[in-house]
């Protein structure tokens, strides 16, 4: 038996659309160094723009970056591509890159007033970083917590199992 991932077709389409935006925007590709392994290979001078090289290669996002983008899609859906606060969130994520955007979101005061959907998304980012400690932010949050700064401690640790539906990307396997 093999695991078959079941992904909502709209989520898959929005994910590819966001990935294309991340790669094609006229900003330095180094902003994506936490999101794409060995990003420097796309910045080598050869007459083509780094953005064009990214689009040609369409490299995968790191697992943490993919989970962050998918969490945003689940939180906002197609609203990411309309006007308003959801679109502002998307534009901020494109400018910073998914991982840095999520890290910055975690620095917001968890008790500050704000939309419930945004607070839930920040909690999801927190969970994603617990699942991917190699992104380094978990250790920083632990140090800040030791200093008395608020950290969301209600976030459960993840299990990296695709079989039980707790895969950080939100993908569920059918077990077929």
N, C-alpha and C positions, 0 to 999 in steps of 0.2 A: 504494500500500500504506500502511496505517496501523499504528502500533504499538498492540498490545492488551496491556495489563498483565494478567498472570496472578497473582492473589493467592489464597493458601490461604483457603477460606471461613471456617475457624475463626479464622485471623488477622484477617480483615476483621471478623468478629463481635466478637472480643475488643477490637480497636482501637476500634470504635464504642462498646462498653461502657465502656472506659477514658475515652474522650473525654467521654461523658456524665457519668461520675463527676468528671472534672476540672472540668466546667462547673457541676455541680449542688451540689458540696460547699459548705457554709456557711463559706467563708473568703473573704477579700478577693480580688476578681478581678484586682487589680493584681499578684498573685503570678504571673500568667500573661503579664506584659508581654513576656517574651522568647519566648513561645510562640504568641501571637496578635497579628497586626498590628493596631495602633491599638486596643488593649484599652480605652482611655478611653471609647470610644463606647458601651460597655456599662455604664459607671458613672454616666452622666448621670441626674439625678433626674427621674423621671416617674411615680412611684408603684409601679413594678414593681421587683423586686429585680434586681441585676446578673446573678445566677445565672439567673433566668428569661429575661432578655434573651439571655444566651449560649445557653441551651437552644433558644429560639425561632429564633435565627439559625444555630446550629451552624456557626460560622465554621471555616474550615480551620486546622489548626495550621501553623506555619511549617514549611518543609521539614526543618529540623534537629530540631524538636520531634517531628514525625511519625516521622522516622528513629529517634529515641531510643525512642519508645513501641513501635515495631515491633521494635526490637532487644530490648527487654524481653520482648515477647510471644514472640519466637523463643527467648529464653533460658529463660523460665519457663512459658510456655503457660498453661493453665487453672489451674495452681498459684497464679497471682497472686490467684485468688479463693477460695483455701482458707486455712486457718490456717497459721502457720509463717513461715519467713524470706521466702519469696516474697511472701506477703501483706504483710509488713512493708516490703518493698521497694516494692510498689505504693502503700501508704499514704504512705510518705515521698515518693514521686514526686508523688502527688496534692497533698500539703501544700506542696511547694516549686514544683511545675511541672516539666515534663520537662527543660527546658534547664538550669535551676538545679540540679536534682537530679543531672544528669549532670556538670555542672561540679564540684559538690561531690564526686562519686564520684572524679573525677580527682585530687583533692587527697589521696586515700588513698595510703599508701606502697605502691608496686607490689610490694615484697618482703615485705609483711606477710602472715602466714598468713591464709588464708581459703578459702572454697569455690572450686574451679576454675571453676565456672559464673559466679560473681561476678567473678572476675578476667578471664575472657573477655569479660564484659559491659562492664567498664571499658575493656578494650582496644577494644571496638567503639565505645564512646562517644568514645574518643580518635580513632578513625578518622572518626567522624561530624564531630567538630569540625575535623579537617583538611579535610574536604570543605566545610564551611561556615565559613570564616574570619570572615565578617561577624558571627558570634556573639561574636567578640572574645577567646575563650579561648585560641586558638592562640598569639597574641602573648604572653599572660601566661605560658603554659607555656614558651615560648622564653626569656623573661627569667628564669624560675625555673631553667631548665636552665643558663643562663649563670652563675647564682649557685652551681651545683653541686648543686641539688636533683634527685632522680631524676625523669626523664620517660621514658615509654615511646617509645623511638626506633625500635622494631622495627615500628611501625605503618606500613603503606604508605600513600602518598598516594592519594587516590581519583581516579578519572576519573568525571565526571558524565555518563556515557552510559547511557541506558536500554536501548540496543540490546545492550550487551555484558554485561548482568546486574550491572553494578557500580553501579547506582543506589543512593544512600545509604539509601533507604527499604527496600532489600532486595527491591523488586519486580522482577520479571523480565518483559521483554517477549517476546512470541512472534514478533515480526517479521512478522506477517500483514498 
